[in-house]
Amino acid sequence: MERYLQILTDGYRTYAQYLLDTILHPSWDNIFYWLLTVSAFFLILEWLAPWRKDQPKFRQDFWLDFFYMFFNFFLFSLVGYAAISDVVVVAFNDLLAQIGIRNLVALEIRSWPVWAQLLTLFIIRDFIQWNTHILLHRVPFLWNFHKVHHSVEQMGFAAHLRYHWMENIVYSVIQYLPLAMIGFGISDFFVVYLATLVVGHYNHANINIPLGPLKYLLNNPQMHIWHHAKAMPGEHPYGVNFGLTLSIWDYLFKTNYIPSSGRDIPLGFDDLEHFPKTFWGQLWYGLKKEK
């Protein structure tokens, strides 16, 4: 127990120092300033060439979503997620060791070129997230958390990171074993994080930039708007267009759905008017029994 407490303490200290260094020391691989830069880029695009021209420059709930971006990217880890994750990983590996499993690696790719490792991580991680996203829609308990993301009524780039903190845990738990078994040898996946950040901002943005044939590979605003539609088609009652970064999974597994432009369709879900509107109300949503 003392060992785990030390790991927890070290985790808090290490992440707090990391966050402080991230803010105080800008660099090319600094995700904090890339988040600001990418967000400013898409905000300007939305202002210069909006797809839905009747939306205000600072759309409904813009500042709530802006706060969510920093909470989910940085503050949630600071309040304990990073440190607790360290403890859980060590405890899980200790448990495996007790039953004789000391190495989870099933596929050793450390000798691969860096670009091949990053591409493999990107594709496998995105496919896992696509499946996890479907679970968030299919499992009622998980859907209660995912409702936070679907409470957006006016779409814009900042809606990308409006999601319940439990989603961080769900995605991380489901991803851990498959990625650990691949045996990645790179400690910093900055390029992958940046790519998913850019595409995630793009597919939520209030812009219309045609991708041509690339629409079958990359998620985009004209596809993702239907994922947020208030009314789902009868053949897909749990949702459509589940891709986070890549759209190809939806085309391969027949969950794609773009019947028309979708520019002005109502967004959200039934009974949205009774859903909490504040960050604090949404923070605890799904954890307590509904009245």
N, C-alpha and C positions, 0 to 999 in steps of 0.2 A: 504494500500500500504506500509506503514511504517513497518508493521509486516512482510510482504513478503521480504522487503529489509533486515530486520534483519535476517530472516531465510537464505537468500542468503549469507549474510556476514558470519554468523555462519557456514554455510556449507563449504565455502572456507577455513575458519580457521580450522575447525574440520578435513577436509580431508587432508589439508597440514600437520597438526600435526600428523595425522594417518600415512601418507606416510613417514614422517621423522622418526617417532618411528619404523615403519616397517623396514626401512633400518638400523637404528642404534641399534636395539635391536633384534637380532636373537632369535627365539624360535621355539618350535616344531610345532606351529600353525601359523607360519609366512609365508604367501603365496609368498612373494618376494623371500625368500631363497628356498622355495619349487620349484618355477618356475625355478630358476637357477639349482637346484639339478636334477629335472626331465629332464630338457633340456640337461644337461651334460650327464645324463644316456643314453638318446636316441642318442645323438651325438656319444658317444663311441660305442653303438650298431651298428650304421650305419657304423662306421669306421671298426669295427671288422668283421661284417657279412652283407655287403651291398646286397640288393636284385638286384639292378641295379649296377653292378660292374664298369660300364664305367663312372658313375657320379663322379666328383671330390669330395674330402673330404669336401671342402667348396663349395657346389653346387652353380649353378647360383642363384643369388639374396639371398644368405644365409644371408648376413649382413642386407639387407633390411628387410627380415622377422624377423631377430633377434631384430631389432629396433621396428618393429610392435608389437612384443610380449609385450614389456614394454610400448609402447604407448597405446595399447588397454587395457592392464591390469591396468595401473597406471596413465600415463600422461594425458589421455583424461579426466579422472575424475578430475585431478588437474586443468586443464584449464577451468573447469566450469560444466562438466556433473553432478558431484555429488551434487554440490550446487543447480544447476537449477532443478535437480530431486527432491530435498527436497521441493523446492517451488511449483513445479507442483503437488506433492502428497498432500501437505497441501491445495493448492487451489482446487484440485479435491474433497477432503474430505469436504471442506467448501461448495462447490457447492452441494454436495449430502445432506449436513445438511440442506441447504435452502429448499430442497424439501422433508425433513423429513426422510432422510436415514442417520442414525448415526452409523450404524454398518454393515459392508459388510460381516461379517462372516456368512457363510451358513452351515459350518461343523466345529464344535469345536473339535479339536484334541489335545489340550494342555494337556489333561490328559493321552494321549497315552504314551507308553514308548518312550524314545528318539530314539531308533533304528527304531521304526515304523514311527515316524514323519519324520526322515531322508529318509527312504526308500520311503515313500509316496511322499515327496518333489521331490526326484530324479526321480521317474517314471513319475509323472504328469508334472514336468518341462521339461523332455526330450520329452514327447509326444507333448507338446505345441511347443517346439523348432523344432521338426520334421515338424509339420504343418507350422510353420513360415518359415522354410527353403524352403518348397515347394512354398510358396508365393513369396519368393525372386526370384525364377526361373520363376514363372508364370506371375507376374505383371511386365510389361516393366520398369516402373519407379524404382521399387525395384531392378530389374535385373541389371540396370546400376550401382548400388552401389555394388551388389554382384559380379560383374565382377572383382573387385579388388582381391577377393579371388581366382577366377578362372583364373587369369593371371599367375599363377604359371606354369612354363614349365618343371621344374625338381623338383620332389616331395621330400620332406624331412620333418622332424618333425616340423621345425620352420614355415612351411607354415600353420600350424594349426591356428595361430593367425594373419595371414595376411588377414585382412578384413577391409572394409571401416568403418569409425567411425559411419556412419548412422545406421549400423547394430546394434550397441549397443542400439540405441534409439528404433529401430523397435522391437527388441526382448524384451526390457524392457517394452515397452508400451503394447504389446500383452500379456505378462506374468502377468502384474500387477494385473488385476482384478481377474483372476482365482486363483492365489496364495493368494491374499488377502481374497478371499471368503472361503478359506480353514482354515484360522485362525491359522497359525503356531505360536507356542509359543517359538521357539528357535531363538535367535537373531544371532547366528553365525553358518552358514552352511558350515563351513570350510571343513568338510569331503566330502560333496557333490561337492564343488568346486574342491577339490584335485582329486577326482575320475574322474570328467569330464576332468580335465587338463591332467591326465595320459592317458586316453583313446584317447583323442583328439590328443595328441602328437603321440601316438602309431599308430593310423589309418592313419596318414600322413607320418609316418616314412619310410625310405628306408630300410625296413627289411622284412623278411619273417619268421614269427613265427606262424606255424599252430595252430589254436585254437580248432580243432576238432569240436564236436557238439556245442561248445560255439560260433561258428561263427554265429549261428542263433540268438544269444542274443546280442553279442557285435560287434560293428563296428571294422573293421580291414583293414590293408593296401591293401589286395588283393580285398576287396570289394570297398573300398573308391576310389581306383585309377580309377575305372570306372565312378565314379561320376565326376571326373575331365577330363574325356576323351573329346577330341576335337569333335569327331563325336558321336552323340546320335543315338540310335536305332529308327527306324521308329515308333514303337509303343509307344515310350516314348520321344517325341521330346523336352520336357522341362527338361528332366533329369531323373536320376535314383539314387538309393541308397542314400536317403536323410538323413538317420540316423546320428545324431551327436555322441552320445555315444552308444545308443542301436540300433542294426540292426533289432530287432524283428518287428518294425513297418513296415519296407519295405517288410518283408516276409508276414506279416499279410495283408497288403493292396496292395500287388502285384506290388511294385515298385522296387523290387530287380532285379539285372541284373549282372551276372558274366559269360559271355559266354566263357571266356578262362583266361589264366594267367593274361594278361593285363600288364605285367611287362614293356614292351617297347612301349606301345601305345602313340601316340601324345597327349599332354595335352593342355588345353586352350579353345579357342573359335575362331570362324571365325573373321578375320581382327585383330587378336591379335598383329600383327606387328605394328599397328598404335595406340595401347593402350599406355598410359603414363608409362614410366619405372621407374620414380622417386617417392619417397614418396610424395613430394609436388604436383606433377602432379596428383597422385592418390587421394590425400587428397580432391581435389575439383572436382574430376570426378563425373559426375551424377548430379551436382548442376547447371551446366551451359549448355546451349544449344549446342549440337554438331554441328560443322561446316559441 
